[in-house]
Amino acid sequence: MREVKENFYRLLHPKVVFFLTSAGKNGEHNVMSCAWATPVSEEPPMIIVCVAKSHYTAELILEKREFAVNIPTKEMEKAIWICGSKSGTKVDKFKEAQLEKIKADHISAPLIKNCAGWIECRLTQSIDAGECYAFVGEVLSVKVDDRYFKRAMWVSGAIPMHLGGRKIVYFKDEKLA
Ligand SMILES: Cc1cc2nc3c(=O)[nH]c(=O)nc-3n(C[C@H](O)[C@H](O)[C@H](O)COP(=O)(O)O)c2cc1C
C-alpha cells in the first residue's frame, strides 16, 4: 500500500465532465468546465456541484441561485479546455469556445446547444467546503439527446470523462451498442 493523500480525489475519477452555466443579475452569462458533481437525492431530485470560491461561476451562482449542467459530446473536447482554463471575468468563453447558447425552460442561465444532456437546477443550499462551495441544486428539468442516451444510460463512448490533469477518457462497453 502506498500513501497518495495529495491525489485523494483522483481515486474518485474518472468523472463525467460538463459545462456549468450560470447567470448574473445584470443578464451576464458564464460557463466553466466542471467534474466534481454527484446526485444526492432522488426524491426530490437533487445534485451537488462543487465550485472553487474564487471562480466567477461561484459569484454568479450565489447571485442568481440557479445553474445548469450541460453534458458535452466528444466533439466538444477543445471547448472543455478553454472553459476550464480561462475566467469569465476576462473573456466571453461562449464565443471563444464556439459554444452556442440556447434558452433554458426554468432559469435565466443559458443551456449549450449540441450537448448530449442538460440539467436545470435551482440552488437550495451552499455548503462551505474548503476552497469550494458545494452547491446543492434542486433539479427542475432534465433533457437528453436520444442519440447519446439510450435505455436510460449513456451510450458507450459518447461522453467525455475527466481522469485527471489533461486526460479525458471514454468508457467502452461492448455489450452496449
Ligand atoms: C476537466 C476540468 C474539470 C474541472 N472541474 C472543476 C470542478 O469540478 N470544480 C471547479 O471549481 N473547477 C473545475 N475546473 C476548473 C475551472 O473550470 C476553471 O478554473 C475555470 O477557469 C473557472 O472559470 P470561471 O472563473 O469563469 O468560473 C475544471 C477544469 C477542467 C479543465
Ligand as a Chemical Component Dictionary entry (heavy atoms), coordinates in Angstrom:
data_LIG
# 
_chem_comp.id                   LIG 
_chem_comp.type                 NON-POLYMER 
_chem_comp.pdbx_formal_charge   0 
_chem_comp.three_letter_code    LIG 
# 
loop_
_chem_comp_atom.comp_id 
_chem_comp_atom.atom_id 
_chem_comp_atom.alt_atom_id 
_chem_comp_atom.type_symbol 
_chem_comp_atom.charge 
_chem_comp_atom.model_Cartn_x 
_chem_comp_atom.model_Cartn_y 
_chem_comp_atom.model_Cartn_z 
_chem_comp_atom.pdbx_ordinal 
LIG C1  C1  C 0 -11.687 18.938 -16.997 1  
LIG C2  C2  C 0 -11.845 20.062 -15.982 2  
LIG C3  C3  C 0 -12.613 19.871 -14.839 3  
LIG C4  C4  C 0 -12.756 20.894 -13.888 4  
LIG N1  N1  N 0 -13.520 20.682 -12.774 5  
LIG C5  C5  C 0 -13.690 21.671 -11.869 6  
LIG C6  C6  C 0 -14.530 21.457 -10.730 7  
LIG O1  O1  O 0 -15.115 20.397 -10.535 8  
LIG N2  N2  N 0 -14.663 22.496 -9.854  9  
LIG C7  C7  C 0 -14.019 23.703 -10.025 10 
LIG O2  O2  O 0 -14.180 24.617 -9.197  11 
LIG N3  N3  N 0 -13.216 23.926 -11.111 12 
LIG C8  C8  C 0 -13.055 22.937 -12.029 13 
LIG N4  N4  N 0 -12.277 23.154 -13.138 14 
LIG C9  C9  C 0 -11.589 24.448 -13.286 15 
LIG C10 C10 C 0 -12.499 25.586 -13.810 16 
LIG O3  O3  O 0 -13.228 25.167 -14.956 17 
LIG C11 C11 C 0 -11.633 26.805 -14.207 18 
LIG O4  O4  O 0 -10.900 27.248 -13.070 19 
LIG C12 C12 C 0 -12.408 27.940 -14.836 20 
LIG O5  O5  O 0 -11.490 28.809 -15.439 21 
LIG C13 C13 C 0 -13.297 28.732 -13.875 22 
LIG O6  O6  O 0 -13.997 29.662 -14.648 23 
LIG P1  P1  P 0 -14.777 30.951 -14.090 24 
LIG O7  O7  O 0 -13.808 31.759 -13.259 25 
LIG O8  O8  O 0 -15.199 31.683 -15.345 26 
LIG O9  O9  O 0 -15.935 30.481 -13.283 27 
LIG C14 C14 C 0 -12.120 22.152 -14.088 28 
LIG C15 C15 C 0 -11.344 22.342 -15.253 29 
LIG C16 C16 C 0 -11.220 21.312 -16.188 30 
LIG C17 C17 C 0 -10.393 21.551 -17.428 31 
# 
loop_
_chem_comp_bond.comp_id 
_chem_comp_bond.atom_id_1 
_chem_comp_bond.atom_id_2 
_chem_comp_bond.value_order 
_chem_comp_bond.pdbx_ordinal 
LIG C1  C2  SING 1  
LIG C2  C3  SING 2  
LIG C2  C16 DOUB 3  
LIG C3  C4  DOUB 4  
LIG C4  N1  SING 5  
LIG C4  C14 SING 6  
LIG N1  C5  DOUB 7  
LIG C5  C6  SING 8  
LIG C5  C8  SING 9  
LIG C6  O1  DOUB 10 
LIG C6  N2  SING 11 
LIG N2  C7  SING 12 
LIG C7  O2  DOUB 13 
LIG C7  N3  SING 14 
LIG N3  C8  DOUB 15 
LIG C8  N4  SING 16 
LIG N4  C9  SING 17 
LIG N4  C14 SING 18 
LIG C9  C10 SING 19 
LIG C10 O3  SING 20 
LIG C10 C11 SING 21 
LIG C11 O4  SING 22 
LIG C11 C12 SING 23 
LIG C12 O5  SING 24 
LIG C12 C13 SING 25 
LIG C13 O6  SING 26 
LIG O6  P1  SING 27 
LIG P1  O7  DOUB 28 
LIG P1  O8  SING 29 
LIG P1  O9  SING 30 
LIG C14 C15 DOUB 31 
LIG C15 C16 SING 32 
LIG C16 C17 SING 33 
# 
